[in-house]
Amino acid sequence: MSAVRVGVIGTGALGRHHVRHLASQHGADLVGVHDQDPERARTVAEEAGTRAFDRLGDLLGEVQAVVIAVPTMVHHAVGLECLGRGISVLMEKPLASTVAEADELLAEAARHDLTFAVGHIERFNRAVRAAQPYLDRPVFVEGIRLAPFQPRGTDVAVVLDLMIHDLDLANHVVSGAEATDVRASGASVLSPHLDMVNARVEFAGGTVASMTASRVARDRVRRLRIFQPSGYFSLDLAAGHGTFMRLREGWRPGSGTSIEEIVETIPLNAPDADAMGLELAAFLAAVRGDRAAIVTAREGRAALALAAQVTAAVQRTPVPALGR
């Protein structure tokens, strides 16, 4: 198996993790990194035993693929430069700032027939992977994602910063069904953008998703619950495990004296594996031309479009003035 010559653009908190993984990733030849802060790039490159490129063009001249982990506002510009040079891209989420920007990136990738993936890492979460075989026509999805406030990520609203993970998971479990009704409310608390949002999304076919995201919470919470005719999932995405509860086969109303006799509880524990490692392995395999379960940029575009609908719904909802 030939190693893919890969680079990382952006060596902030998330980019640094990508660099660390790629330095030891099977099938990757980490050529180097680039960042607008040359000193930070050199520090991260030194940690990983690779090279820091002061000029982005010099890095792009030596790689087949890149991971882009720059601020959302420059995803479009950096992505176009890479795709325009025939380089496959794994773009950290969200795919772009706007759906129009995402469409330009998709068109450029198609023009050069490139692998174009987006970093919706929760798809590779152990709990999500373990639940996958049991998913069967979900009717209700509830996502709760809370985090304490920190300046990183506040260049965009919480919908693009946090909620988009759960919007992508909702899109995934309904197999890309169209959102037919979106309602939401939210508020800016500690940043110029929305810091907390609650959304209700109804999809074609009737599935409903209820999502709450806040980056002004005291504790970190990442939970997903899914209800379907055959049972109920409770997933702790932070811990990477969960349970699937379903009626025992052959149970009849009125029979049984305990919940254990009526309900079968299945622990959901996929094989232990680092989510980012799986994400990068899938991306590198796709670049080599193998069939791989990447989150495609088209799926990233769908999550971004749904996030835009949620944001628009918040703007349509009047927020009552708070008394002093």
N, C-alpha and C positions, 0 to 999 in steps of 0.2 A: 504494500500500500504506500503510495507516494505521499509525502507530507505536503500539506498546503502551506504556502508561504503567506503568512498573515501578519497584519499589523493592527494596532489599537490607536484610535484617534480620540483623545480625551483621557486624561489620567487622574481625574477626580476620584471621589469615593468609589463609584461604580466601575469606572474604567480601570482603576487599580486592581479590583477583583478579577476583571477579565484578563489583565496582564498576568496576574499570579497563576490563574488557571491555565492559560495558554502556554506559559513557560514550561509546564510539565504535561500538557495535554497530548495524548497519543494521536498521531496524525497531524500535528501542528508544528510548523517551523516558524517560531515567533521572530520575525525579522526586526521589528522595532516598534517604537511608539512616537507619537507626536502630541504636543499640547501647546496651547497659546502661552502657557507659562513654562519656558524652557527649563527653569530650575526644577520645577516639579516633575517634568518629564524625565530629566536626568536622574532624579532620585528614584523614581519608580523603575526606570530602565535598569539602574544599578542593582536594585533589589532582585530583579528577575533575571539578571545576567544577559540583558539584551541591549540594544542601541537606541538612543534618543535622537530623533531627527528634528533639527531646527526648522526645516522647510517641509511642509506637507507634501509638496510635489516630489521631493526626493524619496520620501517613504513610499508614495504611490507608484513610483517607478520600479519598485523592487518586490511588490506583493501581488498575489492573486485575489486576496480577500482582506476585508477590514471589519473590525468591530468599531462602530461609532458610538461614543458615550460622551457626547458634548451637550451643552444646554439645548433644550428643546427649540429655542428660537433660531438656532443655526443648523438644525437637522436637515432642512431643505437645501441650504447652500452647500454644506459639506457632502451630503448625500449625492447631490447632482454632480459635484466634482469627481467623486469616486466612481459612480456609475458611468459617467461620461467617458471615463478612461478605461472602461471595460473591467472594472473590479467589482467582485461580488461583495454584498454588504449584509451585515447583521446590525440593524439599527436598534439602539435601545428604545424602549417605549417612552412616550408615544411616538408613533411613526413620524409625525410632523406637527406643526402648530395648527394647521388647518387642513380640511379635506382637499382643498384646491392644491395645496403644496404636496399632499400625499399622492394625488393623481399625477402630478408632474413627475414625481419620483418613480411611480409605477410605470409610466410611459417610457421613461429613460431606461429602466431595467429591462423592459420588454424589447426595446429597440436593440439592445446589446445581448439579449438572451442570457441574462445573468441570474444567479441565485440571489434572492432578496428576501431576507427574513427580518422579523421584528422580535425584540426581546421581551415577550410576555412570559416571564419566567415561571409564573404560577402554573402554567400548563405542565411543567415538569416537576411540580411539587409531589412528594411521595403520596400524600392523601388523595390528590386528584388522579394520579396514575392508578392507585389502588381502587378508586371508585369507578373508573372507566368501564370495566367489564359488566357492572351492574346497572349502568344508566339505561333507562328505558322509558321514553316519553315523559320527561319531567313536566309537572304542571305548575310548580311554584319553586322559585329560587330566591334565597335570602342571603345577601352578603353584608358583612359588617367588617369594616376596616378602619381602625382607629390608631392614631400615633400622636405622641407628644410633639409640640411645636419645635421646629428647627428651621433655620434660614434656608438650608439647601432644599431646592425644589419649589420654593415660593415664587419663582419666576412665572409659574403657571398656576391655574386654579387647582383645587384639590381633586376635581374631576379628572384632570389629566395626570396629576401627580399620584393619586392613590386609587380612586374609584375605577379608573380604566382597567385595572387588573380584573376586577369582578365583572365589569361590563364585557370584557373579552371572554371570561369563563361562562357568562350567561349566553353570549352568542354561540359559544362552542357547544354547550349542552342542548341548545335548541337547533343545532345544525344549521346555523346561519339564517334562520327564519327572520323575516322583516319585522322591525318594530312598528307596530300600528298605532300605539298611543304612548306618549311619554309625558309624565308629570313630575315636577320636582320643586323643591324649595331649598334655600340655603342662605348662608350669610358669610360676610367677610368679618373676621374677628381681629387677627393680628397681622394681616398682610393686606395689600391692595386688592388681592384676588379672593375668590371664594375659598374659605377655610373649612367649611362644613356643609355637606349637601346630603339630602335624602331624596331618592328618586324611585318612581314606580314605572316600570316598563311593561307594556303588554305586547306580546309577539303574535304574529299570524299563527293561528292554530290554538290560541288561547293561553299559552304559558305566560305567567306573570313573574317578573323579577322585582324584588324590593331591595334597594341598595342604600347603605349608609356609609359615608366616608367623612372622617374628621381628622385634621392634623393639629387640633388643639385639645386633645384628650390627655388624661393623666397616664393611662396605661396603653400598651400596644396590644391590639387585638386583630386577628385575621381569621375570620370564621365564615364558613359557607354551609348553608343548609339547603337540601334539595328534597322536594316531595314529589313522588310519582305514584301511579296506581299500585305498583308492586312493593312500595316501601319508602323509607325515609333515611336520608343521609345526614349525618352531622360530622362536618370536617373541621378540624383545627389545623389551619394552613400553617400557622406559626410552628406548631409541634410536628407537623407532617404526618398526622395519623387521624383516624376517625372511626366511625361505626356505620354500618348499614343494618337497619332494623326492618324486618318483614314478617308477615304472617307465616306461621309454619305450614308447610304443605299438608293438606288434608284437614286443617282445622275447620270446625263448624261452629257457628254462633251458639253460645250457651254451653259449650264444652270447655274444660280446663278450669283449674282453680287458682292458677298463678300466672303472672305475666310471662314467666319463662316457658310455660306450657303453650302459650298462645303466640309469642313473638320470638323469632330467631334473631339473635344479635351477632352480626358478622364483623369481626375486627378488620379494619382496612389498613393494612401495612404493606406497602410495596417494598421491594428490595431496597436496602439503604443505598442511596447514591446522591451525590451533590447535584442540585437542580441546575446550577450554572454549568457544571461540567457536562451534564446531559444536553443542555441547550447548545453549548459550543460543539460538542461531538456531532450532534445532528446537523448543525450548520456546516461544519467541515466536510461531513459525508455528502451533503447535498452539493457542495462546491465541486467535489470529486466526481459528481454525476450519479451517486448512489441514491436509491429511494430512501428518504429520511423524513421523520415526522417533525419538520420545522414548523414554526408558526409563520405562515407566509405573510408577506407584506400586504397582500390583499385582505387577509384576515385582520391585520393591524389597521388597515384602512377602515374596515367595518367597525372595529372598536372605537376608532377615532370619530367616525361619523355618528355613532351612538352617543359618544361623549359630547359631541357638539349639540345633539338634540337635547340632552340633559341640561347643558348650560343654557340653551335657548329657553327651555321650560322654566328654569329658575328665574330668568330675566322677565318672563311673563307673569310670574307670581309676585304680587305685591307683598313687601315685608312690612309688618306694622312697626311704627316708630316706638322706641323704647322710652318710657318715662324716666325721669331722673329723681 
